[in-house]
Amino acid sequence: MKKLYIIFSIAALLVVGCKEDVTTTPSIEGFESDCTAIEAKAEGGEHNITIRSDREWTAQAEVPWIMVSPANGRGEVRCMVKIDSTLLNDPREAKVRFMSSGEILREIDVTQQGFARAITPETNSVEIAASAIRAERWVELEVTTNVEFDVESSANWLSVDDYTVTLDRGARPRSTRLHLDWKMNSDPEVREATLTLKPKSGEELNTPATITIRQAAGPLIEDNRQGDSLAVITIYNKMECWGEGQIYSSESMKSWSCLRLWEADDATLPCAEAVGRVRDLDLSFFNTEDDIPSEIKHLKYLETLSLYGNVNTMLKDINLCPEVATLDYLKALRVAAMGLVSLPDNITELGDTLEELDLNSNNLTSIPKVINSENFPNLKSLDITGNRRATVTDLRGITNTAGIYINMDNSNVIRRLFLWEGLEELALSYNYIEGHLPEFRVGEEGVRAYEAEDVISRGDTLNWAVENRLPRILPNMRSLRINLNFMTGELPQWLLYHPNLMEWAPEVLIYPQQEKSFNSEGEAVGFSNTPTSMEYYFEAYPHYRSLYEFEE
């Protein structure tokens, strides 16, 4: 019995060895298929094969990314070969074997392409309008890619927001969306921009990925009265004005409350062609995040431009367009409560005509260096009040975006303004200005003392100033406002005895600084020698007592 058991065991081992030692005959009689090879795309897919066989068979795929169903059969059977999507860039190969009793009846070669490195926009061409309200000036595009990429724009009027590409499946393409913001077209010509999508790796694509953005032409604004009308309407719409009663586009410009036209008998009429053209434009109450519209350039005879009252001013970053500087007759420029953060470099082109510059309640972080007596010799009024984005009461925690911050002990900006003799109005209230008011010495920086000729022009009221050689600072100043800042130290003598001090309402617009606040050194703000009365002043200038002091 023991011998028989050993014999049967050896026979069983021989049978198992024969099953694993299969033959590789490419085709067996009695077995047919209508397919000998499969070529699949990178995305994968399903492929049908018809099998005719007199024998029982089973189908085996040598890789897990291929599945055959049904996996066995006899007679005529329609099989489906399902191939998964690849995760590779390179092609891959495998075999599907149809077997019977350990014998290969047929081998089918499967070749699958890899995903080529590609960036594929859903479209290569986009058409957009010339203008729209801010909330509608965007377009989204879907991009399919299997590489990380950068987007380059050929035009500054088109920008791309941040986007993400999640390549979590190897070389299998993924989709992302590009959000494009565009600016309005002010020119009467169609313009185009090209977006180029480039792999971050620096490798070249077989097919370049580009998107052409074509923007419609803006309105044609002619150099005439009708052109002025169209320019004002365009500016009004672009700034999304909501103040009622400013413009009635169905009526003549004469009835528009936001502007004034040149009349033939105006003393400062630039030329005969200016009659009926826009002289003053005053727009208020709008909601814009865009720069001042460039259509302002068409109002060529404009003398006064006033723009006031943007929604959520402190959240905006508005730039003054360079076209403003092309207005040859502009005397007054008032851009207030706009969210303005900068002036154009060419603003100095207004130097010969500009007499008033009002930039109050904006988001400037410094007084622009271009604002000086050399660039604007005819400027009489300068208002840079209230350039604060936020309320700060302790300058130890101030940031460079909070508003206009100046330390007068380390900067000459305020000093230069006080040496500007031609100024008649200067407003610097409610900024973040700290330090000591500047002292001036006669004979330095062109400063001279009050002289006898000044007494002659004013009567005998300036005798004290002449006798004490008082520095002649801001001699033409009719209104000086520096209150609600963070100044400390002593009020200088040139200010305490300034001949025009009483006109400045110093108790309100000079002396009071930011209440209960601290400068960058942690020192409580406020002047140390604020006068408690004006008796000292009237003793120096007795003839002023009757002008400014009530008898009772």
BELDASUL-V956996 format. One record per pair of residues at least 4 apart in sequence whose ideal C-beta (glycine too) atoms are under 8 Angstrom apart, sorted by the first residue. I is the first residue (numbers start at 1). J is the second residue. If there is no record, write none. Layout:
i=I j=J
i=I j=J
This chain:
i=1 j=5
i=2 j=6
i=3 j=7
i=4 j=8
i=5 j=9
i=6 j=10
i=7 j=11
i=8 j=12
i=9 j=13
i=10 j=14
i=11 j=15
i=12 j=16
i=13 j=17
i=14 j=18
i=15 j=19
i=16 j=20
i=17 j=21
i=18 j=102
i=19 j=101
i=19 j=102
i=20 j=102
i=21 j=102
i=22 j=99
i=22 j=102
i=22 j=103
i=22 j=104
i=23 j=103
i=23 j=104
i=24 j=104
i=24 j=107
i=25 j=103
i=25 j=104
i=25 j=105
i=26 j=104
i=26 j=106
i=26 j=107
i=27 j=31
i=27 j=105
i=27 j=106
i=28 j=100
i=28 j=103
i=28 j=104
i=28 j=105
i=28 j=106
i=30 j=53
i=30 j=54
i=30 j=55
i=31 j=51
i=31 j=52
i=31 j=53
i=31 j=54
i=31 j=55
i=31 j=57
i=31 j=98
i=31 j=100
i=31 j=105
i=31 j=106
i=32 j=51
i=32 j=52
i=32 j=53
i=33 j=49
i=33 j=50
i=33 j=51
i=33 j=52
i=33 j=98
i=33 j=106
i=33 j=108
i=34 j=49
i=34 j=50
i=35 j=47
i=35 j=49
i=35 j=50
i=35 j=108
i=36 j=106
i=36 j=108
i=36 j=109
i=37 j=108
i=37 j=109
i=37 j=110
i=37 j=111
i=38 j=47
i=38 j=81
i=38 j=83
i=38 j=96
i=38 j=108
i=38 j=109
i=38 j=110
i=38 j=111
i=39 j=111
i=39 j=112
i=39 j=113
i=40 j=44
i=40 j=45
i=40 j=47
i=40 j=83
i=40 j=110
i=40 j=111
i=40 j=112
i=40 j=113
i=41 j=45
i=41 j=112
i=41 j=113
i=42 j=85
i=42 j=86
i=42 j=112
i=42 j=113
i=42 j=114
i=42 j=115
i=42 j=116
i=42 j=171
i=42 j=172
i=43 j=85
i=44 j=65
i=44 j=82
i=44 j=83
i=44 j=84
i=44 j=85
i=44 j=86
i=44 j=112
i=45 j=82
i=45 j=83
i=46 j=80
i=46 j=81
i=46 j=82
i=46 j=83
i=47 j=80
i=47 j=81
i=47 j=82
i=47 j=83
i=48 j=78
i=48 j=79
i=48 j=80
i=48 j=81
i=49 j=78
i=49 j=79
i=49 j=80
i=49 j=81
i=49 j=108
i=50 j=76
i=50 j=77
i=50 j=78
i=50 j=79
i=51 j=57
i=51 j=73
i=51 j=76
i=51 j=77
i=51 j=78
i=51 j=79
i=51 j=98
i=52 j=75
i=52 j=76
i=53 j=57
i=53 j=73
i=53 j=74
i=53 j=75
i=53 j=77
i=53 j=98
i=53 j=100
i=53 j=105
i=54 j=74
i=55 j=74
i=55 j=100
i=55 j=101
i=55 j=105
i=56 j=72
i=56 j=73
i=56 j=74
i=56 j=100
i=57 j=72
i=57 j=73
i=57 j=74
i=57 j=98
i=57 j=99
i=57 j=100
i=57 j=105
i=58 j=71
i=58 j=72
i=58 j=98
i=58 j=99
i=58 j=100
i=59 j=68
i=59 j=70
i=59 j=71
i=59 j=72
i=59 j=79
i=59 j=96
i=59 j=97
i=59 j=98
i=59 j=99
i=60 j=68
i=60 j=71
i=60 j=96
i=60 j=97
i=60 j=99
i=61 j=66
i=61 j=67
i=61 j=68
i=61 j=94
i=61 j=95
i=61 j=96
i=61 j=97
i=62 j=66
i=62 j=94
i=62 j=95
i=62 j=96
i=62 j=97
i=63 j=94
i=65 j=83
i=65 j=84
i=65 j=86
i=65 j=94
i=65 j=112
i=66 j=81
i=66 j=82
i=66 j=83
i=66 j=84
i=66 j=94
i=66 j=96
i=66 j=110
i=67 j=81
i=67 j=82
i=68 j=79
i=68 j=80
i=68 j=81
i=68 j=82
i=68 j=96
i=69 j=79
i=69 j=80
i=69 j=82
i=70 j=77
i=70 j=79
i=73 j=77
i=73 j=79
i=81 j=96
i=81 j=108
i=81 j=110
i=83 j=110
i=83 j=112
i=85 j=172
i=86 j=92
i=86 j=112
i=86 j=113
i=86 j=114
i=86 j=115
i=86 j=170
i=86 j=171
i=86 j=172
i=87 j=169
i=87 j=170
i=87 j=171
i=87 j=172
i=88 j=92
i=88 j=114
i=88 j=115
i=88 j=170
i=88 j=171
i=89 j=114
i=89 j=115
i=89 j=116
i=89 j=117
i=89 j=146
i=89 j=171
i=90 j=114
i=91 j=111
i=91 j=112
i=91 j=113
i=91 j=114
i=92 j=111
i=92 j=112
i=92 j=114
i=93 j=109
i=93 j=110
i=93 j=111
i=93 j=112
i=94 j=110
i=95 j=107
i=95 j=108
i=95 j=109
i=95 j=110
i=96 j=107
i=96 j=108
i=96 j=110
i=97 j=104
i=97 j=106
i=97 j=107
i=97 j=108
i=98 j=104
i=98 j=105
i=98 j=106
i=98 j=107
i=98 j=108
i=99 j=103
i=99 j=104
i=99 j=105
i=100 j=105
i=114 j=171
i=115 j=146
i=115 j=171
i=115 j=172
i=115 j=173
i=116 j=206
i=117 j=146
i=117 j=147
i=117 j=171
i=117 j=199
i=117 j=203
i=117 j=205
i=117 j=206
i=118 j=144
i=118 j=145
i=118 j=146
i=118 j=147
i=118 j=173
i=118 j=205
i=118 j=206
i=118 j=207
i=118 j=209
i=119 j=143
i=119 j=144
i=119 j=145
i=119 j=147
i=119 j=149
i=119 j=197
i=119 j=199
i=119 j=205
i=119 j=209
i=120 j=143
i=120 j=144
i=120 j=145
i=120 j=173
i=120 j=209
i=121 j=141
i=121 j=142
i=121 j=143
i=121 j=197
i=121 j=209
i=121 j=211
i=122 j=141
i=122 j=142
i=122 j=143
i=122 j=144
i=123 j=141
i=123 j=211
i=124 j=210
i=124 j=211
i=124 j=212
i=125 j=211
i=125 j=212
i=125 j=214
i=126 j=139
i=126 j=141
i=126 j=211
i=126 j=212
i=126 j=213
i=126 j=214
i=127 j=214
i=127 j=215
i=127 j=216
i=128 j=139
i=128 j=182
i=128 j=213
i=128 j=214
i=128 j=215
i=128 j=216
i=129 j=215
i=129 j=216
i=130 j=184
i=130 j=185
i=130 j=215
i=130 j=216
i=130 j=217
i=130 j=218
i=130 j=219
i=131 j=184
i=131 j=185
i=131 j=218
i=131 j=234
i=131 j=237
i=131 j=238
i=132 j=136
i=132 j=137
i=132 j=184
i=133 j=137
i=133 j=240
i=134 j=240
i=134 j=288
i=134 j=289
i=134 j=290
i=137 j=181
i=137 j=182
i=137 j=183
i=137 j=184
i=138 j=179
i=138 j=180
i=138 j=181
i=138 j=182
i=139 j=179
i=139 j=180
i=139 j=182
i=139 j=213
i=140 j=177
i=140 j=178
i=140 j=179
i=140 j=180
i=141 j=177
i=141 j=178
i=141 j=180
i=141 j=211
i=142 j=175
i=142 j=176
i=142 j=177
i=142 j=178
i=143 j=175
i=143 j=176
i=143 j=177
i=143 j=178
i=143 j=197
i=143 j=209
i=144 j=173
i=144 j=174
i=144 j=175
i=145 j=149
i=145 j=165
i=145 j=173
i=145 j=174
i=145 j=175
i=145 j=176
i=145 j=197
i=146 j=167
i=146 j=170
i=146 j=171
i=146 j=172
i=146 j=173
i=146 j=174
i=147 j=167
i=147 j=199
i=147 j=200
i=147 j=201
i=147 j=203
i=148 j=165
i=148 j=167
i=148 j=199
i=148 j=200
i=148 j=201
i=149 j=165
i=149 j=197
i=149 j=198
i=149 j=199
i=149 j=200
i=149 j=209
i=150 j=197
i=150 j=198
i=150 j=200
i=151 j=160
i=151 j=178
i=151 j=195
i=151 j=196
i=151 j=197
i=151 j=198
i=152 j=195
i=152 j=196
i=152 j=198
i=153 j=158
i=153 j=159
i=153 j=160
i=153 j=193
i=153 j=194
i=153 j=195
i=154 j=193
i=154 j=194
i=154 j=195
i=154 j=196
i=155 j=191
i=155 j=192
i=155 j=193
i=155 j=194
i=155 j=213
i=157 j=182
i=157 j=183
i=157 j=185
i=157 j=191
i=157 j=193
i=157 j=215
i=158 j=180
i=158 j=181
i=158 j=182
i=158 j=183
i=158 j=193
i=158 j=195
i=158 j=213
i=159 j=180
i=159 j=181
i=159 j=182
i=160 j=178
i=160 j=179
i=160 j=180
i=160 j=181
i=160 j=195
i=161 j=178
i=161 j=179
i=161 j=180
i=161 j=181
i=163 j=176
i=163 j=177
i=163 j=178
i=163 j=179
i=164 j=176
i=165 j=174
i=165 j=176
i=166 j=174
i=166 j=176
i=167 j=174
i=168 j=174
i=169 j=174
i=178 j=195
i=180 j=195
i=180 j=213
i=182 j=213
i=182 j=215
i=183 j=290
i=184 j=218
i=184 j=238
i=184 j=290
i=184 j=293
i=185 j=191
i=185 j=215
i=185 j=216
i=185 j=217
i=185 j=218
i=186 j=218
i=186 j=234
i=186 j=293
i=186 j=294
i=186 j=295
i=187 j=191
i=187 j=217
i=187 j=218
i=188 j=217
i=188 j=218
i=188 j=219
i=188 j=220
i=188 j=221
i=189 j=217
i=190 j=214
i=190 j=215
i=190 j=216
i=190 j=217
i=191 j=214
i=191 j=215
i=191 j=217
i=192 j=212
i=192 j=213
i=192 j=214
i=192 j=215
i=193 j=212
i=193 j=213
i=193 j=215
i=194 j=210
i=194 j=211
i=194 j=212
i=194 j=213
i=195 j=210
i=195 j=211
i=195 j=212
i=195 j=213
i=196 j=208
i=196 j=209
i=196 j=210
i=197 j=209
i=197 j=210
i=197 j=211
i=198 j=209
i=199 j=203
i=199 j=204
i=199 j=205
i=205 j=209
i=218 j=234
i=219 j=230
i=219 j=234
i=221 j=227
i=221 j=230
i=221 j=231
i=221 j=234
i=221 j=295
i=221 j=298
i=222 j=226
i=222 j=227
i=223 j=227
i=223 j=298
i=223 j=300
i=224 j=228
i=225 j=229
i=225 j=253
i=225 j=276
i=225 j=277
i=226 j=230
i=227 j=231
i=227 j=298
i=228 j=232
i=228 j=253
i=228 j=277
i=228 j=278
i=228 j=298
i=228 j=299
i=229 j=233
i=229 j=253
i=230 j=234
i=230 j=298
i=231 j=235
i=231 j=295
i=231 j=296
i=231 j=298
i=231 j=299
i=232 j=236
i=232 j=247
i=232 j=253
i=232 j=256
i=232 j=258
i=232 j=259
i=232 j=278
i=232 j=281
i=232 j=299
i=233 j=237
i=233 j=247
i=233 j=249
i=234 j=238
i=234 j=293
i=234 j=295
i=235 j=239
i=235 j=281
i=235 j=283
i=235 j=293
i=235 j=295
i=235 j=296
i=236 j=241
i=236 j=246
i=236 j=247
i=236 j=258
i=236 j=283
i=237 j=241
i=238 j=288
i=238 j=290
i=238 j=293
i=238 j=295
i=239 j=283
i=239 j=286
i=239 j=288
i=239 j=290
i=239 j=293
i=239 j=307
i=240 j=286
i=240 j=287
i=240 j=288
i=241 j=246
i=241 j=247
i=241 j=283
i=241 j=284
i=241 j=285
i=241 j=286
i=242 j=285
i=242 j=286
i=242 j=287
i=243 j=283
i=243 j=284
i=243 j=285
i=243 j=286
i=243 j=309
i=245 j=257
i=246 j=256
i=246 j=257
i=246 j=258
i=246 j=283
i=246 j=284
i=247 j=256
i=247 j=258
i=248 j=255
i=248 j=256
i=251 j=255
i=251 j=256
i=253 j=259
i=253 j=261
i=253 j=278
i=254 j=261
i=258 j=281
i=258 j=282
i=258 j=283
i=259 j=278
i=259 j=279
i=259 j=280
i=259 j=281
i=259 j=282
i=260 j=278
i=260 j=279
i=260 j=280
i=261 j=276
i=261 j=277
i=261 j=278
i=261 j=279
i=262 j=266
i=262 j=269
i=262 j=270
i=262 j=274
i=262 j=275
i=262 j=276
i=262 j=277
i=262 j=278
i=262 j=279
i=262 j=301
i=263 j=269
i=263 j=275
i=264 j=269
i=264 j=272
i=264 j=275
i=265 j=269
i=266 j=279
i=268 j=303
i=269 j=274
i=269 j=275
i=270 j=274
i=270 j=301
i=270 j=328
i=270 j=329
i=273 j=277
i=274 j=279
i=274 j=301
i=277 j=299
i=277 j=300
i=277 j=301
i=278 j=299
i=278 j=301
i=278 j=302
i=279 j=301
i=279 j=302
i=279 j=303
i=279 j=304
i=280 j=302
i=280 j=303
i=280 j=304
i=280 j=305
i=280 j=306
i=281 j=299
i=281 j=302
i=281 j=304
i=281 j=305
i=281 j=306
i=282 j=304
i=282 j=306
i=282 j=308
i=283 j=306
i=283 j=307
i=283 j=308
i=284 j=306
i=284 j=307
i=284 j=308
i=284 j=309
i=285 j=309
i=286 j=307
i=286 j=309
i=286 j=310
i=286 j=311
i=287 j=310
i=287 j=311
i=287 j=312
i=288 j=310
i=288 j=316
i=288 j=318
i=289 j=316
i=289 j=317
i=289 j=318
i=290 j=318
i=291 j=318
i=291 j=319
i=291 j=320
i=291 j=321
i=292 j=296
i=292 j=307
i=292 j=318
i=292 j=319
i=292 j=320
i=292 j=321
i=292 j=324
i=292 j=335
i=293 j=321
i=294 j=321
i=294 j=323
i=295 j=323
i=296 j=302
i=296 j=305
i=296 j=321
i=296 j=323
i=296 j=324
i=296 j=327
i=297 j=323
i=297 j=324
i=297 j=326
i=297 j=327
i=299 j=327
i=300 j=327
i=300 j=328
i=300 j=329
i=301 j=329
i=302 j=327
i=302 j=329
i=302 j=330
i=303 j=329
i=303 j=330
i=303 j=331
i=303 j=332
i=304 j=330
i=304 j=331
i=304 j=332
i=304 j=334
i=305 j=324
i=305 j=327
i=305 j=330
i=305 j=332
i=305 j=333
i=305 j=334
i=305 j=335
i=306 j=332
i=306 j=334
i=306 j=336
i=307 j=334
i=307 j=335
i=307 j=336
i=307 j=338
i=308 j=334
i=308 j=335
i=308 j=336
i=308 j=337
i=308 j=338
i=309 j=336
i=309 j=337
i=310 j=316
i=310 j=318
i=310 j=337
i=310 j=338
i=310 j=339
i=312 j=316
i=312 j=339
i=313 j=337
i=313 j=338
i=313 j=339
i=313 j=361
i=313 j=362
i=313 j=363
i=314 j=339
i=314 j=363
i=314 j=388
i=314 j=389
i=314 j=390
i=315 j=339
i=316 j=338
i=316 j=339
i=316 j=363
i=317 j=339
i=317 j=341
i=317 j=363
i=318 j=338
i=318 j=339
i=318 j=340
i=318 j=341
i=318 j=362
i=318 j=363
i=319 j=340
i=319 j=341
i=319 j=342
i=319 j=344
i=320 j=324
i=320 j=335
i=320 j=340
i=320 j=342
i=320 j=343
i=320 j=344
i=320 j=347
i=321 j=344
i=322 j=326
i=322 j=344
i=322 j=345
i=322 j=346
i=324 j=330
i=324 j=333
i=324 j=344
i=324 j=347
i=324 j=350
i=325 j=344
i=325 j=346
i=325 j=347
i=325 j=348
i=325 j=349
i=325 j=350
i=326 j=349
i=327 j=350
i=328 j=353
i=329 j=353
i=330 j=350
i=330 j=353
i=330 j=354
i=331 j=353
i=331 j=354
i=331 j=355
i=331 j=356
i=332 j=354
i=332 j=355
i=332 j=356
i=332 j=358
i=333 j=350
i=333 j=354
i=333 j=356
i=333 j=357
i=333 j=358
i=334 j=356
i=334 j=357
i=334 j=358
i=335 j=340
i=335 j=358
i=335 j=359
i=335 j=362
i=336 j=358
i=336 j=359
i=336 j=360
i=336 j=361
i=336 j=362
i=336 j=383
i=337 j=360
i=337 j=361
i=337 j=362
i=338 j=361
i=338 j=362
i=339 j=362
i=339 j=363
i=340 j=359
i=340 j=362
i=340 j=363
i=340 j=364
i=341 j=362
i=341 j=363
i=341 j=364
i=341 j=365
i=342 j=364
i=342 j=368
i=343 j=347
i=343 j=368
i=343 j=370
i=343 j=371
i=345 j=370
i=347 j=368
i=347 j=370
i=348 j=370
i=348 j=375
i=348 j=376
i=350 j=354
i=350 j=376
i=351 j=375
i=351 j=376
i=351 j=377
i=351 j=378
i=352 j=377
i=352 j=378
i=353 j=378
i=354 j=376
i=354 j=378
i=354 j=379
i=355 j=378
i=355 j=379
i=355 j=380
i=355 j=381
i=356 j=379
i=356 j=380
i=356 j=381
i=357 j=371
i=357 j=376
i=357 j=379
i=357 j=381
i=357 j=382
i=357 j=383
i=358 j=381
i=358 j=383
i=359 j=364
i=359 j=383
i=359 j=384
i=359 j=387
i=360 j=383
i=360 j=384
i=360 j=385
i=360 j=386
i=360 j=387
i=360 j=427
i=361 j=385
i=361 j=386
i=361 j=387
i=362 j=387
i=363 j=387
i=363 j=389
i=363 j=403
i=364 j=368
i=364 j=384
i=364 j=387
i=364 j=403
i=364 j=404
i=365 j=387
i=365 j=400
i=365 j=401
i=365 j=402
i=365 j=403
i=365 j=404
i=365 j=405
i=366 j=404
i=366 j=405
i=366 j=406
i=366 j=413
i=367 j=371
i=367 j=384
i=367 j=404
i=367 j=406
i=367 j=413
i=367 j=417
i=370 j=375
i=371 j=375
i=371 j=376
i=371 j=382
i=372 j=376
i=372 j=416
i=372 j=420
i=373 j=377
i=373 j=379
i=373 j=416
i=373 j=419
i=373 j=420
i=373 j=421
i=373 j=422
i=377 j=422
i=378 j=422
i=379 j=422
i=379 j=423
i=380 j=422
i=380 j=423
i=380 j=424
i=380 j=425
i=381 j=423
i=381 j=424
i=381 j=425
i=381 j=426
i=382 j=417
i=382 j=423
i=382 j=425
i=382 j=426
i=382 j=427
i=383 j=425
i=383 j=426
i=383 j=427
i=384 j=404
i=384 j=427
i=384 j=428
i=384 j=431
i=385 j=427
i=385 j=428
i=385 j=429
i=385 j=430
i=385 j=431
i=385 j=481
i=386 j=429
i=386 j=430
i=386 j=431
i=387 j=403
i=387 j=404
i=387 j=431
i=388 j=392
i=388 j=402
i=388 j=403
i=388 j=404
i=388 j=430
i=388 j=431
i=388 j=432
i=389 j=401
i=389 j=402
i=389 j=403
i=390 j=402
i=390 j=403
i=392 j=397
i=392 j=398
i=392 j=402
i=392 j=403
i=392 j=432
i=393 j=514
i=393 j=516
i=393 j=517
i=393 j=518
i=394 j=398
i=394 j=517
i=394 j=518
i=394 j=522
i=395 j=405
i=395 j=432
i=395 j=434
i=395 j=486
i=395 j=517
i=395 j=518
i=395 j=519
i=395 j=520
i=396 j=518
i=396 j=520
i=396 j=521
i=396 j=522
i=398 j=402
i=398 j=405
i=398 j=432
i=398 j=520
i=400 j=405
i=402 j=432
i=403 j=431
i=403 j=432
i=404 j=431
i=404 j=432
i=404 j=433
i=405 j=431
i=405 j=432
i=405 j=433
i=405 j=434
i=406 j=411
i=406 j=413
i=406 j=414
i=406 j=431
i=406 j=432
i=406 j=433
i=406 j=434
i=406 j=435
i=407 j=411
i=407 j=434
i=407 j=435
i=407 j=520
i=408 j=413
i=408 j=414
i=408 j=415
i=408 j=433
i=408 j=434
i=408 j=435
i=408 j=436
i=408 j=437
i=408 j=438
i=408 j=487
i=409 j=435
i=409 j=436
i=410 j=435
i=411 j=435
i=412 j=416
i=413 j=417
i=414 j=418
i=414 j=428
i=414 j=433
i=414 j=437
i=414 j=438
i=415 j=419
i=415 j=438
i=416 j=420
i=417 j=423
i=417 j=426
i=417 j=428
i=418 j=438
i=418 j=440
i=418 j=473
i=418 j=474
i=419 j=440
i=419 j=445
i=419 j=446
i=419 j=447
i=419 j=473
i=420 j=426
i=420 j=474
i=421 j=474
i=421 j=475
i=421 j=476
i=422 j=476
i=423 j=474
i=423 j=476
i=423 j=477
i=424 j=476
i=424 j=477
i=424 j=478
i=424 j=479
i=425 j=477
i=425 j=478
i=425 j=479
i=425 j=480
i=426 j=474
i=426 j=477
i=426 j=479
i=426 j=480
i=426 j=481
i=427 j=479
i=427 j=480
i=427 j=481
i=428 j=433
i=428 j=481
i=428 j=482
i=428 j=485
i=429 j=481
i=429 j=482
i=429 j=483
i=429 j=484
i=429 j=485
i=429 j=509
i=430 j=483
i=430 j=484
i=430 j=485
i=431 j=485
i=432 j=485
i=432 j=486
i=433 j=482
i=433 j=485
i=433 j=486
i=433 j=487
i=434 j=485
i=434 j=486
i=434 j=487
i=434 j=488
i=434 j=519
i=434 j=520
i=434 j=525
i=435 j=487
i=435 j=488
i=435 j=489
i=435 j=519
i=436 j=487
i=436 j=488
i=436 j=489
i=436 j=490
i=437 j=482
i=437 j=487
i=437 j=489
i=437 j=490
i=437 j=491
i=437 j=492
i=437 j=495
i=438 j=492
i=439 j=492
i=439 j=494
i=440 j=444
i=440 j=445
i=440 j=447
i=440 j=471
i=440 j=473
i=440 j=492
i=440 j=494
i=441 j=447
i=441 j=471
i=442 j=447
i=442 j=448
i=442 j=449
i=442 j=469
i=442 j=471
i=443 j=447
i=443 j=448
i=447 j=471
i=447 j=472
i=447 j=473
i=448 j=471
i=448 j=472
i=449 j=465
i=449 j=466
i=449 j=469
i=449 j=470
i=449 j=471
i=449 j=472
i=450 j=454
i=450 j=455
i=450 j=462
i=450 j=465
i=450 j=466
i=450 j=469
i=450 j=470
i=450 j=472
i=450 j=499
i=451 j=455
i=451 j=466
i=452 j=456
i=452 j=466
i=453 j=457
i=454 j=458
i=454 j=462
i=454 j=465
i=454 j=466
i=454 j=472
i=454 j=475
i=455 j=459
i=455 j=460
i=455 j=461
i=455 j=462
i=455 j=463
i=455 j=466
i=458 j=462
i=458 j=499
i=459 j=543
i=460 j=543
i=461 j=499
i=461 j=541
i=461 j=543
i=461 j=544
i=462 j=466
i=462 j=499
i=462 j=541
i=463 j=467
i=464 j=468
i=464 j=470
i=464 j=497
i=464 j=540
i=464 j=541
i=465 j=470
i=465 j=497
i=465 j=499
i=465 j=540
i=466 j=470
i=468 j=497
i=470 j=493
i=470 j=494
i=470 j=497
i=471 j=493
i=471 j=494
i=473 j=494
i=473 j=495
i=473 j=498
i=474 j=480
i=474 j=498
i=474 j=500
i=475 j=499
i=477 j=498
i=477 j=500
i=477 j=504
i=478 j=500
i=478 j=503
i=479 j=503
i=479 j=504
i=479 j=509
i=480 j=504
i=480 j=509
i=480 j=510
i=481 j=504
i=481 j=509
i=481 j=510
i=482 j=487
i=482 j=509
i=482 j=510
i=483 j=508
i=483 j=509
i=483 j=510
i=483 j=511
i=483 j=512
i=483 j=513
i=484 j=512
i=484 j=513
i=484 j=514
i=485 j=513
i=485 j=514
i=485 j=525
i=486 j=513
i=486 j=514
i=486 j=517
i=486 j=518
i=486 j=519
i=486 j=525
i=487 j=513
i=487 j=525
i=487 j=526
i=487 j=527
i=488 j=513
i=488 j=519
i=488 j=523
i=488 j=524
i=488 j=525
i=488 j=526
i=488 j=527
i=488 j=528
i=489 j=527
i=489 j=528
i=490 j=527
i=490 j=528
i=490 j=529
i=491 j=495
i=491 j=496
i=491 j=510
i=491 j=511
i=491 j=527
i=491 j=529
i=491 j=530
i=492 j=496
i=493 j=497
i=494 j=498
i=495 j=501
i=495 j=510
i=496 j=501
i=496 j=529
i=496 j=531
i=496 j=536
i=496 j=537
i=497 j=501
i=497 j=537
i=497 j=540
i=498 j=504
i=499 j=541
i=500 j=504
i=501 j=506
i=501 j=537
i=502 j=506
i=502 j=534
i=502 j=537
i=502 j=544
i=502 j=547
i=502 j=548
i=504 j=509
i=504 j=510
i=505 j=509
i=505 j=510
i=506 j=510
i=506 j=511
i=507 j=511
i=507 j=512
i=508 j=512
i=511 j=527
i=511 j=530
i=511 j=531
i=513 j=517
i=513 j=525
i=513 j=526
i=513 j=527
i=514 j=525
i=517 j=524
i=517 j=525
i=518 j=522
i=518 j=523
i=518 j=524
i=518 j=525
i=519 j=523
i=519 j=525
i=526 j=530
i=531 j=536
i=531 j=537
i=534 j=538
i=534 j=548
i=534 j=549
i=535 j=539
i=536 j=540
i=537 j=541
i=537 j=544
i=538 j=542
i=538 j=544
i=538 j=545
i=538 j=548
i=538 j=549
i=541 j=545
i=543 j=547
i=544 j=548
i=545 j=549
